[in-house]
Amino acid sequence: MTNIVISGYYGFANAGDEAMLAALLGSLEDLIPGASITVISGHPDMTRENHHVEAVHRLNFPGIARAICRADLLISGGGSLLQDVTSARSLYYYLLIMRMALFFHKPVMLYAQGIGPIRRPKARKAVRNVLQRVTMIGVRDSESRMELQRLGVTVPPIHVTADAVLSMPPVDKKIGFYLLKKHGIEGVGTRIGIAIRNWQHMTHYKEEIAKAADELVRTLGARIIFIPMQYPADAEAASDVAALMKEPATVLKESYNTVEFMALMGCMDVVIANRLHALIFASIMQVPVAAISYDPKIDGFISLIGETLCGTMETVTAKALTEDVTARLKAGGIQPEVRARLNHLRRQSLRNAYLALRVIEEHTAARKG
């Protein structure tokens, strides 16, 4: 039996990361039926229940070591694990897990990771030293590959794939309509979804989103629906914006699973977001997006699908948002070029699991030889 250990930001009720795990597991199970998979998680019971895999707490280092000792592969990813903007401590944690696998002579693969920004010289050196020893690197965009080159990572092969979530197929929108009906939202009319997060105590973007939402309600009769990607933090950010609005809006105050999130996004006519995986969910569901960036990963995804940003957290304006959303509504859905790019990204995303399988097969052959 093939044994795989997965390390990432899992078990914290973050919709994007849980979707990455679901996509990763689905792809691996399709290619390697019967594989035994253990996930390193912040809340192992939640991970076991939601994903039907073995799980070990992220701070249970003896348990992690035992799982790695049995493993044929350690997967690190997906997501932006190797960056020091939100925390340098988390970067060193993920490097430590890789070093544990290397200590036990286990192959390590980075799976659809976004690399950087890594600003501290010591952190850059630590990342280079560890990644020079891994077996395979899969990154979700070209900028991540360039960052690895700037870091001086030269030994392992580097493959540009795509975010793991992009391998997921669309889901039935009926689930989303049912969830909206529970909140009194039904019938015809324009629905605009907003998925935002707090960032560095900034308030400007919230004021601009509130003004834009008010204008869209007044001019289009739109229903404004805030969808929290990480509950309860995003619901709190949404409530801040709703409180600034003069027109009515609905803030969904529940935690949803990946299918429910995708279905909710699919029920929207446009999605405004500064959450990467809200943008990805909406795109998978063929819903146009208006993106506000706080991180290069958002710039990267929007560029990959051939779209443009509405602005950054510092520069976004109500006028730009209103004009962008109105134009997307008039266009009547995502454009053919965007759809073609998304299909290409889906194929690229599926490559991640094939690369993992290749690492396992080569490791098994070397061990037998």
LOFI-649271 format. One record per residue (C-alpha): x, y, z. Coordinates in nm, 4 decimals, always signed. Example, Ala and Ser with C-alpha at 12.3 -4.5 7.8 and 13.67 -1.06 7.14 Angstrom:
<rs>
<r x="+1.2300" y="-0.4500" z="+0.7800"/>
<r x="+1.3670" y="-0.1060" z="+0.7140"/>
</rs>
This chain:
<rs>
<r x="+0.0000" y="+0.0000" z="+0.0000"/>
<r x="+0.1192" y="+0.3519" z="-0.0847"/>
<r x="+0.1465" y="+0.5864" z="+0.2151"/>
<r x="+0.1362" y="+0.9631" z="+0.1683"/>
<r x="+0.1637" y="+1.2433" z="+0.4258"/>
<r x="+0.0280" y="+1.5893" z="+0.3403"/>
<r x="+0.1477" y="+1.9077" z="+0.5109"/>
<r x="-0.0357" y="+2.2398" z="+0.4753"/>
<r x="-0.2634" y="+2.4944" z="+0.6399"/>
<r x="-0.5407" y="+2.2443" z="+0.7005"/>
<r x="-0.7975" y="+2.2098" z="+0.9772"/>
<r x="-0.8561" y="+2.5827" z="+1.0304"/>
<r x="-1.1956" y="+2.6176" z="+0.8554"/>
<r x="-1.0444" y="+2.8227" z="+0.5737"/>
<r x="-1.2538" y="+2.7535" z="+0.2643"/>
<r x="-0.9679" y="+2.7930" z="+0.0196"/>
<r x="-0.7298" y="+2.5621" z="+0.2018"/>
<r x="-0.9987" y="+2.3015" z="+0.2684"/>
<r x="-1.0882" y="+2.3118" z="-0.1011"/>
<r x="-0.7214" y="+2.2619" z="-0.1893"/>
<r x="-0.7109" y="+1.9581" z="+0.0347"/>
<r x="-1.0318" y="+1.8188" z="-0.1162"/>
<r x="-0.8963" y="+1.8702" z="-0.4677"/>
<r x="-0.5571" y="+1.7237" z="-0.3788"/>
<r x="-0.7138" y="+1.4166" z="-0.2185"/>
<r x="-0.9532" y="+1.3672" z="-0.5092"/>
<r x="-0.6731" y="+1.3795" z="-0.7659"/>
<r x="-0.4499" y="+1.1431" z="-0.5667"/>
<r x="-0.7302" y="+0.8942" z="-0.5031"/>
<r x="-0.8118" y="+0.8852" z="-0.8754"/>
<r x="-0.4496" y="+0.8090" z="-0.9668"/>
<r x="-0.3491" y="+0.5965" z="-0.6669"/>
<r x="-0.6579" y="+0.4018" z="-0.5544"/>
<r x="-0.6287" y="+0.2595" z="-0.2051"/>
<r x="-0.3493" y="+0.4939" z="-0.0971"/>
<r x="-0.3288" y="+0.5564" z="+0.2770"/>
<r x="-0.3181" y="+0.9333" z="+0.3310"/>
<r x="-0.2388" y="+1.1164" z="+0.6553"/>
<r x="-0.2963" y="+1.4921" z="+0.6784"/>
<r x="-0.1120" y="+1.7155" z="+0.9245"/>
<r x="-0.3917" y="+1.9339" z="+1.0606"/>
<r x="-0.4713" y="+2.2079" z="+1.3088"/>
<r x="-0.7853" y="+2.0166" z="+1.4076"/>
<r x="-0.7420" y="+1.6472" z="+1.3223"/>
<r x="-1.0980" y="+1.5480" z="+1.4185"/>
<r x="-1.2386" y="+1.8060" z="+1.1759"/>
<r x="-1.0082" y="+1.6849" z="+0.8992"/>
<r x="-1.0994" y="+1.3193" z="+0.9580"/>
<r x="-1.4712" y="+1.3999" z="+0.9518"/>
<r x="-1.4654" y="+1.6308" z="+0.6495"/>
<r x="-1.2146" y="+1.4467" z="+0.4294"/>
<r x="-1.2280" y="+1.0824" z="+0.5484"/>
<r x="-0.8515" y="+1.0479" z="+0.5917"/>
<r x="-0.6129" y="+0.9879" z="+0.8784"/>
<r x="-0.4943" y="+1.3057" z="+1.0501"/>
<r x="-0.2327" y="+1.4060" z="+1.3061"/>
<r x="-0.2115" y="+1.7349" z="+1.4963"/>
<r x="+0.0355" y="+1.9812" z="+1.3487"/>
<r x="+0.2155" y="+2.0147" z="+1.6841"/>
<r x="+0.2248" y="+1.6408" z="+1.7600"/>
<r x="+0.5804" y="+1.5999" z="+1.6351"/>
<r x="+0.6239" y="+1.2374" z="+1.7514"/>
<r x="+0.3009" y="+1.1490" z="+1.5681"/>
<r x="+0.4155" y="+1.3365" z="+1.2579"/>
<r x="+0.7506" y="+1.1565" z="+1.2692"/>
<r x="+0.5776" y="+0.8168" z="+1.2902"/>
<r x="+0.3548" y="+0.9011" z="+0.9929"/>
<r x="+0.6515" y="+1.0204" z="+0.7868"/>
<r x="+0.8526" y="+0.7077" z="+0.8737"/>
<r x="+0.5776" y="+0.4958" z="+0.7131"/>
<r x="+0.5374" y="+0.7270" z="+0.4140"/>
<r x="+0.6402" y="+0.6864" z="+0.0527"/>
<r x="+0.6032" y="+1.0620" z="-0.0047"/>
<r x="+0.5617" y="+1.3876" z="+0.1863"/>
<r x="+0.3535" y="+1.6427" z="-0.0023"/>
<r x="+0.3949" y="+2.0042" z="+0.1070"/>
<r x="+0.1070" y="+2.2136" z="-0.0210"/>
<r x="-0.0821" y="+2.3519" z="-0.1784"/>
<r x="-0.1123" y="+2.7186" z="-0.1044"/>
<r x="+0.1265" y="+2.9951" z="-0.0038"/>
<r x="+0.3167" y="+2.8140" z="+0.2679"/>
<r x="+0.6617" y="+2.9545" z="+0.1973"/>
<r x="+0.6186" y="+3.3274" z="+0.2573"/>
<r x="+0.7027" y="+3.5548" z="+0.5478"/>
<r x="+0.4467" y="+3.8334" z="+0.4994"/>
<r x="+0.1815" y="+3.6948" z="+0.7327"/>
<r x="+0.4311" y="+3.5095" z="+0.9533"/>
<r x="+0.7921" y="+3.3958" z="+0.9391"/>
<r x="+0.7156" y="+3.1380" z="+1.2077"/>
<r x="+0.4799" y="+2.9458" z="+0.9784"/>
<r x="+0.7444" y="+2.9392" z="+0.7040"/>
<r x="+0.9954" y="+2.7794" z="+0.9413"/>
<r x="+0.7293" y="+2.5327" z="+1.0563"/>
<r x="+0.6663" y="+2.4041" z="+0.7025"/>
<r x="+1.0405" y="+2.3827" z="+0.6395"/>
<r x="+1.0756" y="+2.1804" z="+0.9605"/>
<r x="+0.8210" y="+1.9250" z="+0.8385"/>
<r x="+1.0160" y="+1.8907" z="+0.5133"/>
<r x="+1.3414" y="+1.8521" z="+0.7055"/>
<r x="+1.1854" y="+1.5722" z="+0.9107"/>
<r x="+1.1031" y="+1.3835" z="+0.5907"/>
<r x="+1.4506" y="+1.4445" z="+0.4519"/>
<r x="+1.6023" y="+1.3180" z="+0.7787"/>
<r x="+1.4151" y="+0.9897" z="+0.7279"/>
<r x="+1.5258" y="+0.9792" z="+0.3609"/>
<r x="+1.1721" y="+1.0247" z="+0.2292"/>
<r x="+1.0986" y="+1.2047" z="-0.0981"/>
<r x="+0.9430" y="+1.5488" z="-0.0634"/>
<r x="+0.7282" y="+1.7202" z="-0.3256"/>
<r x="+0.5988" y="+2.0768" z="-0.3239"/>
<r x="+0.2461" y="+2.0513" z="-0.4639"/>
<r x="+0.0993" y="+2.3524" z="-0.6486"/>
<r x="+0.2668" y="+2.5978" z="-0.4150"/>
<r x="+0.2827" y="+2.9732" z="-0.4469"/>
<r x="+0.6306" y="+3.0847" z="-0.3438"/>
<r x="+0.6874" y="+3.4164" z="-0.1681"/>
<r x="+0.7113" y="+3.6925" z="-0.0942"/>
<r x="+1.0086" y="+3.5959" z="+0.1256"/>
<r x="+1.1726" y="+3.9160" z="+0.2455"/>
<r x="+1.3988" y="+3.8239" z="+0.5372"/>
<r x="+1.7522" y="+3.7190" z="+0.4299"/>
<r x="+1.7656" y="+3.4384" z="+0.6885"/>
<r x="+1.4310" y="+3.3038" z="+0.5695"/>
<r x="+1.5452" y="+3.3115" z="+0.2064"/>
<r x="+1.8587" y="+3.1180" z="+0.2958"/>
<r x="+1.6609" y="+2.8617" z="+0.4976"/>
<r x="+1.4159" y="+2.8045" z="+0.2112"/>
<r x="+1.6989" y="+2.7599" z="-0.0393"/>
<r x="+1.8837" y="+2.5137" z="+0.1835"/>
<r x="+1.5790" y="+2.2907" z="+0.2286"/>
<r x="+1.4391" y="+2.3115" z="-0.1242"/>
<r x="+1.7738" y="+2.2175" z="-0.2760"/>
<r x="+1.7193" y="+1.8751" z="-0.1155"/>
<r x="+1.3578" y="+1.8024" z="-0.2160"/>
<r x="+1.2707" y="+1.5662" z="-0.5006"/>
<r x="+1.0183" y="+1.7646" z="-0.7053"/>
<r x="+0.8670" y="+2.1128" z="-0.7040"/>
<r x="+0.5307" y="+2.2041" z="-0.8531"/>
<r x="+0.4387" y="+2.5741" z="-0.8422"/>
<r x="+0.1100" y="+2.7334" z="-0.9362"/>
<r x="+0.2460" y="+3.0196" z="-1.1485"/>
<r x="+0.5514" y="+3.1456" z="-1.3348"/>
<r x="+0.6220" y="+3.4136" z="-1.0733"/>
<r x="+0.6742" y="+3.1390" z="-0.8149"/>
<r x="+0.9260" y="+2.9687" z="-1.0435"/>
<r x="+1.1089" y="+3.2991" z="-1.0895"/>
<r x="+1.1161" y="+3.3499" z="-0.7123"/>
<r x="+1.2736" y="+3.0051" z="-0.6720"/>
<r x="+1.5347" y="+3.0992" z="-0.9302"/>
<r x="+1.6065" y="+3.4224" z="-0.7418"/>
<r x="+1.6432" y="+3.2177" z="-0.4228"/>
<r x="+1.9028" y="+2.9991" z="-0.5940"/>
<r x="+1.7044" y="+2.6737" z="-0.6021"/>
<r x="+1.8713" y="+2.4767" z="-0.8816"/>
<r x="+1.8710" y="+2.1043" z="-0.7980"/>
<r x="+1.5117" y="+1.9709" z="-0.8085"/>
<r x="+1.3033" y="+1.9941" z="-1.1269"/>
<r x="+1.0528" y="+2.2819" z="-1.1118"/>
<r x="+0.7182" y="+2.2423" z="-1.2909"/>
<r x="+0.4682" y="+2.5246" z="-1.3398"/>
<r x="+0.1251" y="+2.3684" z="-1.2904"/>
<r x="-0.1779" y="+2.5511" z="-1.1448"/>
<r x="-0.3639" y="+2.5896" z="-0.8164"/>
<r x="-0.4906" y="+2.2524" z="-0.6950"/>
<r x="-0.8493" y="+2.3801" z="-0.6641"/>
<r x="-0.8669" y="+2.4397" z="-1.0390"/>
<r x="-0.8834" y="+2.0625" z="-1.0918"/>
<r x="-1.2295" y="+2.0567" z="-0.9318"/>
<r x="-1.5344" y="+2.0287" z="-1.1590"/>
<r x="-1.8338" y="+2.2640" z="-1.1265"/>
<r x="-2.1025" y="+2.1625" z="-0.8755"/>
<r x="-2.4835" y="+2.1689" z="-0.8808"/>
<r x="-2.6092" y="+2.5224" z="-0.8144"/>
<r x="-2.9272" y="+2.3891" z="-0.6540"/>
<r x="-2.7374" y="+2.3552" z="-0.3265"/>
<r x="-2.6538" y="+2.7252" z="-0.3382"/>
<r x="-3.0108" y="+2.8269" z="-0.4159"/>
<r x="-3.1291" y="+2.6197" z="-0.1195"/>
<r x="-2.8800" y="+2.7920" z="+0.1125"/>
<r x="-2.9826" y="+3.1354" z="-0.0162"/>
<r x="-3.3504" y="+3.0540" z="+0.0325"/>
<r x="-3.2756" y="+2.9802" z="+0.3998"/>
<r x="-3.1672" y="+3.3441" z="+0.4247"/>
<r x="-3.4744" y="+3.4763" z="+0.2436"/>
<r x="-3.2996" y="+3.5256" z="-0.0910"/>
<r x="-3.4962" y="+3.3786" z="-0.3801"/>
<r x="-3.6594" y="+3.4697" z="-0.7086"/>
<r x="-3.5194" y="+3.6562" z="-1.0063"/>
<r x="-3.2867" y="+3.9538" z="-0.9882"/>
<r x="-2.9196" y="+4.0381" z="-0.9997"/>
<r x="-2.7142" y="+3.8793" z="-0.7221"/>
<r x="-2.3713" y="+4.0192" z="-0.6423"/>
<r x="-2.1530" y="+3.8130" z="-0.4110"/>
<r x="-1.8811" y="+3.9752" z="-0.2019"/>
<r x="-1.6070" y="+3.7709" z="-0.0336"/>
<r x="-1.3562" y="+3.9791" z="+0.1598"/>
<r x="-1.1089" y="+3.9444" z="+0.4420"/>
<r x="-0.9600" y="+4.1859" z="+0.6943"/>
<r x="-0.6081" y="+4.2988" z="+0.6147"/>
<r x="-0.3599" y="+4.4907" z="+0.8293"/>
<r x="-0.6232" y="+4.7079" z="+0.9989"/>
<r x="-0.7084" y="+4.8746" z="+0.6667"/>
<r x="-1.0517" y="+5.0371" z="+0.6372"/>
<r x="-1.0341" y="+5.2309" z="+0.3082"/>
<r x="-1.1297" y="+4.9340" z="+0.0917"/>
<r x="-1.4306" y="+4.8584" z="+0.3111"/>
<r x="-1.5610" y="+5.2122" z="+0.2660"/>
<r x="-1.5179" y="+5.1918" z="-0.1115"/>
<r x="-1.6845" y="+4.8498" z="-0.1357"/>
<r x="-1.9781" y="+4.9802" z="+0.0704"/>
<r x="-2.0212" y="+5.2810" z="-0.1609"/>
<r x="-2.0018" y="+5.0595" z="-0.4698"/>
<r x="-2.2512" y="+4.8108" z="-0.3269"/>
<r x="-2.4962" y="+5.0925" z="-0.2477"/>
<r x="-2.4658" y="+5.2248" z="-0.6020"/>
<r x="-2.5236" y="+4.8783" z="-0.7515"/>
<r x="-2.8360" y="+4.8343" z="-0.5400"/>
<r x="-2.9703" y="+5.1760" z="-0.6421"/>
<r x="-2.8938" y="+5.1514" z="-1.0146"/>
<r x="-2.9453" y="+4.7796" z="-1.0798"/>
<r x="-3.1718" y="+4.6666" z="-0.7985"/>
<r x="-2.9026" y="+4.4133" z="-0.7098"/>
<r x="-2.9066" y="+4.1876" z="-0.4051"/>
<r x="-2.5775" y="+4.2137" z="-0.2161"/>
<r x="-2.4694" y="+3.8885" z="-0.0495"/>
<r x="-2.1555" y="+3.8621" z="+0.1631"/>
<r x="-2.0050" y="+3.5115" z="+0.1612"/>
<r x="-1.7453" y="+3.4379" z="+0.4361"/>
<r x="-1.4596" y="+3.2196" z="+0.3128"/>
<r x="-1.3144" y="+3.1836" z="+0.6638"/>
<r x="-1.5716" y="+3.1859" z="+0.9411"/>
<r x="-1.6117" y="+3.3846" z="+1.1627"/>
<r x="-1.3310" y="+3.6268" z="+1.0649"/>
<r x="-1.4665" y="+3.7034" z="+0.7167"/>
<r x="-1.8215" y="+3.7418" z="+0.8480"/>
<r x="-1.6881" y="+4.0118" z="+1.0804"/>
<r x="-1.5203" y="+4.1905" z="+0.7875"/>
<r x="-1.8443" y="+4.1623" z="+0.5890"/>
<r x="-2.0474" y="+4.3011" z="+0.8781"/>
<r x="-1.8149" y="+4.6031" z="+0.8863"/>
<r x="-1.8931" y="+4.6765" z="+0.5208"/>
<r x="-2.2658" y="+4.6098" z="+0.5590"/>
<r x="-2.2756" y="+4.8559" z="+0.8512"/>
<r x="-2.1262" y="+5.1247" z="+0.6252"/>
<r x="-2.3923" y="+5.0685" z="+0.3582"/>
<r x="-2.7116" y="+5.2713" z="+0.3296"/>
<r x="-2.8886" y="+5.0009" z="+0.1264"/>
<r x="-2.9822" y="+4.6513" z="+0.2512"/>
<r x="-2.7391" y="+4.3600" z="+0.2269"/>
<r x="-2.7240" y="+4.0012" z="+0.3497"/>
<r x="-2.4274" y="+3.8681" z="+0.5465"/>
<r x="-2.4135" y="+3.4878" z="+0.5527"/>
<r x="-2.2982" y="+3.3899" z="+0.9004"/>
<r x="-2.2302" y="+3.0197" z="+0.8652"/>
<r x="-1.9391" y="+2.7906" z="+0.7906"/>
<r x="-1.9777" y="+2.6036" z="+0.4610"/>
<r x="-1.7993" y="+2.3130" z="+0.2970"/>
<r x="-1.6289" y="+2.3304" z="-0.0414"/>
<r x="-1.9294" y="+2.2147" z="-0.2451"/>
<r x="-2.1568" y="+2.4638" z="-0.0681"/>
<r x="-1.9150" y="+2.7510" z="-0.1283"/>
<r x="-1.8846" y="+2.6672" z="-0.4964"/>
<r x="-2.2620" y="+2.6352" z="-0.5307"/>
<r x="-2.3141" y="+2.9727" z="-0.3617"/>
<r x="-2.0640" y="+3.1360" z="-0.5974"/>
<r x="-2.2417" y="+2.9738" z="-0.8895"/>
<r x="-2.5671" y="+3.1447" z="-0.7885"/>
<r x="-2.4104" y="+3.4904" z="-0.8248"/>
<r x="-2.4077" y="+3.7055" z="-1.1376"/>
<r x="-2.0756" y="+3.8666" z="-1.0396"/>
<r x="-1.8401" y="+3.8080" z="-0.7462"/>
<r x="-1.6315" y="+4.0858" z="-0.5882"/>
<r x="-1.3466" y="+3.9399" z="-0.3840"/>
<r x="-1.0058" y="+3.9852" z="-0.2293"/>
<r x="-0.9975" y="+3.6141" z="-0.1393"/>
<r x="-0.8061" y="+3.4059" z="-0.3960"/>
<r x="-1.0229" y="+3.0983" z="-0.3677"/>
<r x="-1.3446" y="+3.2969" z="-0.3868"/>
<r x="-1.2158" y="+3.4159" z="-0.7250"/>
<r x="-1.1237" y="+3.0590" z="-0.8204"/>
<r x="-1.4574" y="+2.9116" z="-0.7053"/>
<r x="-1.6505" y="+3.1743" z="-0.9008"/>
<r x="-1.4374" y="+3.1163" z="-1.2106"/>
<r x="-1.4883" y="+2.7389" z="-1.1952"/>
<r x="-1.8623" y="+2.8090" z="-1.1759"/>
<r x="-1.8339" y="+3.0352" z="-1.4846"/>
<r x="-1.9167" y="+3.3525" z="-1.2892"/>
<r x="-1.7254" y="+3.6733" z="-1.3744"/>
<r x="-1.5121" y="+3.8264" z="-1.1004"/>
<r x="-1.4081" y="+4.1731" z="-0.9880"/>
<r x="-1.0793" y="+4.1266" z="-0.8026"/>
<r x="-0.9172" y="+4.3429" z="-0.5360"/>
<r x="-0.5580" y="+4.2460" z="-0.4608"/>
<r x="-0.3688" y="+4.2343" z="-0.1331"/>
<r x="-0.1152" y="+3.9705" z="-0.2378"/>
<r x="+0.0789" y="+3.8711" z="-0.5529"/>
<r x="-0.1132" y="+3.5412" z="-0.5638"/>
<r x="-0.4286" y="+3.7322" z="-0.6612"/>
<r x="-0.2454" y="+3.9327" z="-0.9266"/>
<r x="-0.1040" y="+3.6059" z="-1.0586"/>
<r x="-0.4375" y="+3.4272" z="-1.0887"/>
<r x="-0.6146" y="+3.7230" z="-1.2479"/>
<r x="-0.3340" y="+3.7516" z="-1.5025"/>
<r x="-0.3510" y="+3.3775" z="-1.5764"/>
<r x="-0.7195" y="+3.3977" z="-1.6691"/>
<r x="-0.6631" y="+3.7066" z="-1.8849"/>
<r x="-0.8495" y="+3.9502" z="-1.6624"/>
<r x="-0.7501" y="+4.2755" z="-1.4901"/>
<r x="-0.7684" y="+4.3876" z="-1.1283"/>
<r x="-1.0153" y="+4.6471" z="-1.0032"/>
<r x="-0.7413" y="+4.7765" z="-0.7766"/>
<r x="-0.5527" y="+4.6934" z="-0.4614"/>
<r x="-0.6614" y="+4.7278" z="-0.1008"/>
<r x="-0.4951" y="+5.0710" z="-0.0991"/>
<r x="-0.6098" y="+5.1979" z="-0.4411"/>
<r x="-0.9554" y="+5.0512" z="-0.5088"/>
<r x="-1.2357" y="+5.3043" z="-0.5585"/>
<r x="-1.6128" y="+5.2744" z="-0.5540"/>
<r x="-1.6247" y="+5.4207" z="-0.9051"/>
<r x="-1.3872" y="+5.1595" z="-1.0479"/>
<r x="-1.5717" y="+4.8748" z="-0.8760"/>
<r x="-1.9133" y="+4.9940" z="-0.9913"/>
<r x="-1.7984" y="+5.0374" z="-1.3504"/>
<r x="-1.6232" y="+4.7005" z="-1.3542"/>
<r x="-1.9198" y="+4.5084" z="-1.2138"/>
<r x="-2.1649" y="+4.6868" z="-1.4446"/>
<r x="-1.9509" y="+4.6049" z="-1.7492"/>
<r x="-1.9287" y="+4.2376" z="-1.6506"/>
<r x="-2.3041" y="+4.2165" z="-1.6036"/>
<r x="-2.3619" y="+4.3708" z="-1.9468"/>
<r x="-2.1189" y="+4.1215" z="-2.1026"/>
<r x="-2.3390" y="+3.8396" z="-1.9717"/>
<r x="-2.0918" y="+3.5995" z="-1.8131"/>
<r x="-1.7258" y="+3.5168" z="-1.8531"/>
<r x="-1.5701" y="+3.5722" z="-2.1925"/>
<r x="-1.4682" y="+3.2870" z="-2.4288"/>
<r x="-1.0959" y="+3.3627" z="-2.3860"/>
<r x="-1.1288" y="+3.3435" z="-2.0071"/>
<r x="-1.3170" y="+3.0137" z="-2.0388"/>
<r x="-1.0428" y="+2.8729" z="-2.2627"/>
<r x="-0.7735" y="+2.9792" z="-2.0165"/>
<r x="-0.9622" y="+2.8183" z="-1.7282"/>
<r x="-0.9835" y="+2.4906" z="-1.9220"/>
<r x="-0.6064" y="+2.5041" z="-1.9763"/>
<r x="-0.5490" y="+2.5733" z="-1.6063"/>
<r x="-0.7656" y="+2.2758" z="-1.5134"/>
<r x="-0.5428" y="+2.0496" z="-1.7250"/>
<r x="-0.2339" y="+2.2034" z="-1.5658"/>
<r x="-0.3785" y="+2.1510" z="-1.2189"/>
<r x="-0.4378" y="+1.7821" z="-1.2865"/>
<r x="-0.0644" y="+1.7467" z="-1.3656"/>
<r x="+0.0150" y="+1.7932" z="-0.9964"/>
<r x="-0.1083" y="+1.4457" z="-0.9059"/>
<r x="+0.0753" y="+1.2869" z="-1.2008"/>
<r x="+0.3984" y="+1.4452" z="-1.0783"/>
<r x="+0.3345" y="+1.3058" z="-0.7295"/>
<r x="+0.2767" y="+0.9599" z="-0.8761"/>
<r x="+0.6026" y="+0.9854" z="-1.0704"/>
<r x="+0.7946" y="+1.0674" z="-0.7511"/>
<r x="+0.6411" y="+0.7678" z="-0.5713"/>
<r x="+0.7166" y="+0.5307" z="-0.8599"/>
<r x="+1.0777" y="+0.6485" z="-0.8879"/>
<r x="+1.1271" y="+0.6218" z="-0.5105"/>
<r x="+0.9786" y="+0.2703" z="-0.5066"/>
<r x="+1.1968" y="+0.1598" z="-0.7990"/>
<r x="+1.5110" y="+0.3007" z="-0.6353"/>
<r x="+1.4301" y="+0.1271" z="-0.3071"/>
<r x="+1.3813" y="-0.2075" z="-0.4807"/>
<r x="+1.6934" y="-0.1592" z="-0.6896"/>
</rs>
